[in-house]
């Protein structure tokens, strides 16, 4: 496979990229070229990686690069965000091996990949990656997620919700809650501030405002491949759902609620109505399934994400697996000098888990 790495796509390359991505069954909206600007605003460099066989495009990958802390003309890390995208496992391995041998990629310490491969496809790709020098990264072998069939009419989709979720949809409607797209920068900022309050409360890092607002302008504002939905009571923002989509799959990216305002509405649970509206948007754009992102069937209340899994379970997703993140060291010197602190922390976590395991035994 012949590899081409460019900082910017020319008009013909952009058209090829869009056509290939739209036709692949392993497509993911995070590989849309419009996200390149978001990555740059967030401080990353970007490479568009194109793979060709006989001159025909056979793989694409939007690669986000993090500069080396000392050697500023080099990079410590590069990640294909929900990519790269290839049409079969043979093409994927050929793309990755050829890309890692390219001079531009040789300036990167480590490459990470997160392709959107599910179920049996994920299992098959896992086996091939193991034999091609890609090791497990932070996720484990597979990620857990959940898929909802949104091909039927919205009333049928809702009929599959749990009884309590259906009741909450009706309660929200009776309470006069309205759901509408958020199309202004002020509205997007309000959503982000709510989301960041929720994230901080859960011990997660804040999302950067500049890159979020850039992605809002490029991806979510016009409601084509992305949508930011807000739920309002008397024009007060009470909840929001950020989504993006490929040709056949929509993904629930971020969800937030204003707890105090919902308490004033008799502890209304707004998520069933908001997610139903999100599924309707996705269905209207041709999608046949909705990925709720991060879902596990569990009754373990000690799991720190138990409450998240519980509210998603009321939407009737089918549990699924997606291949976890993989990494390959491309330039050992850049990797060790650039990612040294991260590697030491990871080693310490492994030792701690091993110690706790021995202590438990």
VOMI-704145 format. One record per residue (C-alpha): x, y, z; residue number from 1. Coordinates in pm, whole numbers. Example, Ala and Ser with C-alpha at 12.3 -4.5 7.8 and 13.67 -1.06 7.14 Angstrom:
<nodes>
<<1230,-450,780>,1>
<<1367,-106,714>,2>
</nodes>
This chain:
<nodes>
<<0,0,0>,1>
<<128,348,-88>,2>
<<99,605,191>,3>
<<63,979,153>,4>
<<81,1215,453>,5>
<<-28,1577,414>,6>
<<-97,1867,650>,7>
<<-386,1991,437>,8>
<<-608,1813,186>,9>
<<-636,1959,-161>,10>
<<-983,1983,-319>,11>
<<-948,1651,-503>,12>
<<-808,1473,-198>,13>
<<-1088,1615,19>,14>
<<-1351,1485,-222>,15>
<<-1184,1141,-227>,16>
<<-1167,1140,153>,17>
<<-1534,1225,193>,18>
<<-1645,965,-62>,19>
<<-1433,688,91>,20>
<<-1546,764,445>,21>
<<-1914,775,343>,22>
<<-1893,435,173>,23>
<<-1705,238,440>,24>
<<-1899,21,684>,25>
<<-1631,103,944>,26>
<<-1676,478,912>,27>
<<-1689,701,1218>,28>
<<-1778,1072,1231>,29>
<<-1463,1154,1432>,30>
<<-1262,1086,1117>,31>
<<-1449,1357,928>,32>
<<-1192,1607,803>,33>
<<-1386,1894,964>,34>
<<-1249,1785,1301>,35>
<<-895,1881,1195>,36>
<<-953,2244,1288>,37>
<<-1081,2143,1631>,38>
<<-761,1944,1693>,39>
<<-544,2238,1590>,40>
<<-734,2482,1812>,41>
<<-682,2236,2097>,42>
<<-305,2256,2046>,43>
<<-243,1945,1835>,44>
<<-83,1913,1494>,45>
<<-271,1717,1229>,46>
<<-171,1474,956>,47>
<<-409,1340,695>,48>
<<-291,989,610>,49>
<<-415,836,284>,50>
<<-343,480,170>,51>
<<-374,372,-192>,52>
<<-356,40,-374>,53>
<<-305,79,-746>,54>
<<-388,447,-714>,55>
<<-727,374,-555>,56>
<<-795,498,-203>,57>
<<-803,202,39>,58>
<<-771,371,378>,59>
<<-782,710,549>,60>
<<-678,832,890>,61>
<<-698,1172,1058>,62>
<<-398,1167,1292>,63>
<<-382,1407,1587>,64>
<<-25,1473,1701>,65>
<<115,1587,2036>,66>
<<453,1758,2022>,67>
<<756,1625,2206>,68>
<<822,1829,2524>,69>
<<1186,1892,2430>,70>
<<1233,1814,2060>,71>
<<965,2051,1937>,72>
<<1002,1950,1572>,73>
<<912,1595,1671>,74>
<<606,1434,1831>,75>
<<570,1210,2132>,76>
<<227,1072,2041>,77>
<<-16,1040,1753>,78>
<<-371,908,1772>,79>
<<-614,813,1496>,80>
<<-935,931,1662>,81>
<<-1188,648,1611>,82>
<<-977,542,1318>,83>
<<-815,477,1086>,84>
<<-1087,369,845>,85>
<<-1033,76,607>,86>
<<-1283,-159,449>,87>
<<-1143,-492,569>,88>
<<-884,-630,810>,89>
<<-628,-704,539>,90>
<<-641,-344,421>,91>
<<-623,-220,781>,92>
<<-303,-411,857>,93>
<<-146,-307,527>,94>
<<-240,57,593>,95>
<<-97,54,946>,96>
<<227,-122,856>,97>
<<289,106,558>,98>
<<198,418,757>,99>
<<437,329,1040>,100>
<<718,296,784>,101>
<<652,640,633>,102>
<<916,911,705>,103>
<<653,1149,845>,104>
<<532,888,1092>,105>
<<892,810,1192>,106>
<<895,1153,1360>,107>
<<638,1028,1613>,108>
<<722,828,1924>,109>
<<403,627,1951>,110>
<<95,567,1737>,111>
<<-244,486,1891>,112>
<<-545,356,1702>,113>
<<-914,335,1799>,114>
<<-1098,199,1492>,115>
<<-1474,159,1507>,116>
<<-1494,-220,1473>,117>
<<-1764,-406,1663>,118>
<<-1847,-765,1760>,119>
<<-1692,-1040,1550>,120>
<<-1510,-782,1337>,121>
<<-1345,-649,1653>,122>
<<-1242,-998,1762>,123>
<<-1088,-1075,1423>,124>
<<-900,-745,1412>,125>
<<-772,-799,1766>,126>
<<-604,-1122,1658>,127>
<<-436,-957,1360>,128>
<<-317,-656,1559>,129>
<<-154,-883,1816>,130>
<<60,-1038,1544>,131>
<<153,-700,1397>,132>
<<320,-534,1695>,133>
<<18,-346,1827>,134>
<<-17,-380,2203>,135>
<<-305,-309,2437>,136>
<<-331,49,2553>,137>
<<-558,191,2823>,138>
<<-890,24,2738>,139>
<<-823,-347,2759>,140>
<<-901,-582,2473>,141>
<<-1249,-443,2408>,142>
<<-1461,-146,2507>,143>
<<-1817,-201,2625>,144>
<<-2094,-12,2452>,145>
<<-2462,-43,2368>,146>
<<-2650,-21,2039>,147>
<<-3014,77,1988>,148>
<<-3210,-14,1676>,149>
<<-3359,317,1553>,150>
<<-3488,195,1217>,151>
<<-3852,174,1340>,152>
<<-4082,470,1389>,153>
<<-4015,683,1701>,154>
<<-4323,548,1883>,155>
<<-4190,194,1835>,156>
<<-3845,299,1958>,157>
<<-4008,449,2268>,158>
<<-4221,139,2326>,159>
<<-3896,-54,2388>,160>
<<-3791,180,2667>,161>
<<-3849,66,3023>,162>
<<-4188,140,3176>,163>
<<-4040,408,3401>,164>
<<-3860,573,3109>,165>
<<-4182,592,2909>,166>
<<-4354,746,3211>,167>
<<-4081,1012,3237>,168>
<<-4125,1104,2870>,169>
<<-4493,1167,2932>,170>
<<-4419,1359,3253>,171>
<<-4177,1587,3069>,172>
<<-4433,1654,2798>,173>
<<-4703,1734,3053>,174>
<<-4463,1967,3235>,175>
<<-4421,2169,2917>,176>
<<-4056,2076,2861>,177>
<<-3945,2152,2507>,178>
<<-3651,2008,2316>,179>
<<-3484,2205,2039>,180>
<<-3148,2235,1862>,181>
<<-2894,2470,2017>,182>
<<-2763,2685,1731>,183>
<<-2597,2983,1903>,184>
<<-2252,3017,2054>,185>
<<-2410,3138,2378>,186>
<<-2624,2825,2394>,187>
<<-2327,2599,2321>,188>
<<-2127,2772,2594>,189>
<<-2412,2723,2843>,190>
<<-2420,2351,2757>,191>
<<-2042,2324,2800>,192>
<<-2042,2497,3138>,193>
<<-2315,2261,3258>,194>
<<-2126,1961,3124>,195>
<<-1800,2071,3287>,196>
<<-1970,2117,3624>,197>
<<-2099,1762,3592>,198>
<<-1758,1628,3484>,199>
<<-1572,1796,3768>,200>
<<-1825,1654,4011>,201>
<<-1741,1308,3878>,202>
<<-1366,1363,3900>,203>
<<-1318,1412,3525>,204>
<<-1121,1685,3349>,205>
<<-1290,1992,3204>,206>
<<-1338,2014,2828>,207>
<<-1154,2313,2679>,208>
<<-1387,2589,2571>,209>
<<-1195,2704,2261>,210>
<<-1180,2362,2094>,211>
<<-1537,2277,2197>,212>
<<-1674,2596,2042>,213>
<<-1468,2534,1729>,214>
<<-1621,2188,1689>,215>
<<-1965,2342,1752>,216>
<<-1912,2585,1463>,217>
<<-1768,2323,1226>,218>
<<-1971,2013,1309>,219>
<<-2276,2062,1535>,220>
<<-2423,2402,1459>,221>
<<-2586,2320,1124>,222>
<<-2734,1988,1242>,223>
<<-2598,1775,956>,224>
<<-2339,1526,1089>,225>
<<-2367,1662,1441>,226>
<<-2638,1798,1666>,227>
<<-2654,1970,2004>,228>
<<-3001,1928,2152>,229>
<<-3121,2119,2455>,230>
<<-3418,2061,2684>,231>
<<-3580,2373,2827>,232>
<<-3840,2456,3090>,233>
<<-3975,2812,3065>,234>
<<-3674,2889,2845>,235>
<<-3434,2772,3116>,236>
<<-3174,2516,3006>,237>
<<-3223,2197,3205>,238>
<<-3039,1933,2998>,239>
<<-2844,1876,2678>,240>
<<-2725,1598,2450>,241>
<<-2434,1624,2205>,242>
<<-2435,1373,1916>,243>
<<-2264,1305,1588>,244>
<<-2332,1054,1315>,245>
<<-2195,857,1025>,246>
<<-2415,738,739>,247>
<<-2568,458,948>,248>
<<-2469,509,1315>,249>
<<-2526,800,1553>,250>
<<-2322,835,1870>,251>
<<-2431,994,2197>,252>
<<-2120,1192,2282>,253>
<<-2199,1403,2591>,254>
<<-2504,1440,2814>,255>
<<-2561,1686,3097>,256>
<<-2840,1790,3332>,257>
<<-2908,2076,3572>,258>
<<-2999,1878,3883>,259>
<<-3141,2162,4091>,260>
<<-3378,2273,3815>,261>
<<-3497,1916,3766>,262>
<<-3563,1890,4140>,263>
<<-3796,2188,4100>,264>
<<-3981,1986,3834>,265>
<<-4061,1714,4089>,266>
<<-3735,1529,4025>,267>
<<-3809,1484,3658>,268>
<<-3575,1247,3474>,269>
<<-3523,1422,3145>,270>
<<-3288,1175,2976>,271>
<<-3554,949,2815>,272>
<<-3718,1240,2630>,273>
<<-3391,1400,2524>,274>
<<-3235,1076,2400>,275>
<<-3557,985,2215>,276>
<<-3541,1320,2035>,277>
<<-3177,1250,1955>,278>
<<-3263,912,1808>,279>
<<-3537,1074,1600>,280>
<<-3287,1325,1461>,281>
<<-3047,1044,1374>,282>
<<-3321,834,1215>,283>
<<-3432,1132,1005>,284>
<<-3075,1152,873>,285>
<<-3071,789,763>,286>
<<-2912,620,1065>,287>
<<-3034,275,1166>,288>
<<-2861,243,1503>,289>
<<-2762,461,1795>,290>
<<-2445,394,1994>,291>
<<-2496,514,2352>,292>
<<-2117,502,2410>,293>
<<-1985,336,2723>,294>
<<-2245,88,2837>,295>
<<-2230,-230,3039>,296>
<<-2500,-461,3167>,297>
<<-2428,-476,3538>,298>
<<-2598,-491,3876>,299>
<<-2278,-398,4061>,300>
<<-2363,-77,4244>,301>
<<-1999,-33,4347>,302>
<<-1907,32,3983>,303>
<<-1834,406,3963>,304>
<<-2036,429,3640>,305>
<<-2329,225,3767>,306>
<<-2575,517,3759>,307>
<<-2473,605,3401>,308>
<<-2519,245,3290>,309>
<<-2852,228,3472>,310>
<<-3012,527,3298>,311>
<<-2882,410,2961>,312>
<<-3024,63,3026>,313>
<<-3375,214,3033>,314>
<<-3334,303,2664>,315>
<<-3308,-71,2580>,316>
<<-2961,-87,2420>,317>
<<-2814,-419,2317>,318>
<<-2473,-475,2475>,319>
<<-2188,-478,2224>,320>
<<-1810,-474,2219>,321>
<<-1582,-241,2030>,322>
<<-1211,-300,1988>,323>
<<-1010,-117,2252>,324>
<<-728,125,2191>,325>
<<-403,-21,2057>,326>
<<-58,134,2033>,327>
<<271,74,1856>,328>
<<607,231,1932>,329>
<<739,383,1609>,330>
<<1043,575,1735>,331>
<<1165,430,2068>,332>
<<1380,730,2160>,333>
<<1098,980,2104>,334>
<<858,749,2284>,335>
<<1071,704,2595>,336>
<<1180,1066,2623>,337>
<<839,1207,2538>,338>
<<609,966,2723>,339>
<<838,874,3011>,340>
<<621,1016,3291>,341>
<<313,851,3149>,342>
<<495,517,3119>,343>
<<616,534,3480>,344>
<<265,610,3606>,345>
<<123,321,3404>,346>
<<388,85,3540>,347>
<<310,199,3895>,348>
<<-62,135,3840>,349>
<<14,-214,3710>,350>
<<234,-290,4011>,351>
<<-34,-160,4247>,352>
<<-305,-374,4085>,353>
<<-77,-678,4096>,354>
<<-2,-612,4464>,355>
<<-371,-574,4549>,356>
<<-443,-896,4365>,357>
<<-178,-1083,4563>,358>
<<-295,-923,4884>,359>
<<-651,-1034,4812>,360>
<<-540,-1389,4755>,361>
</nodes>
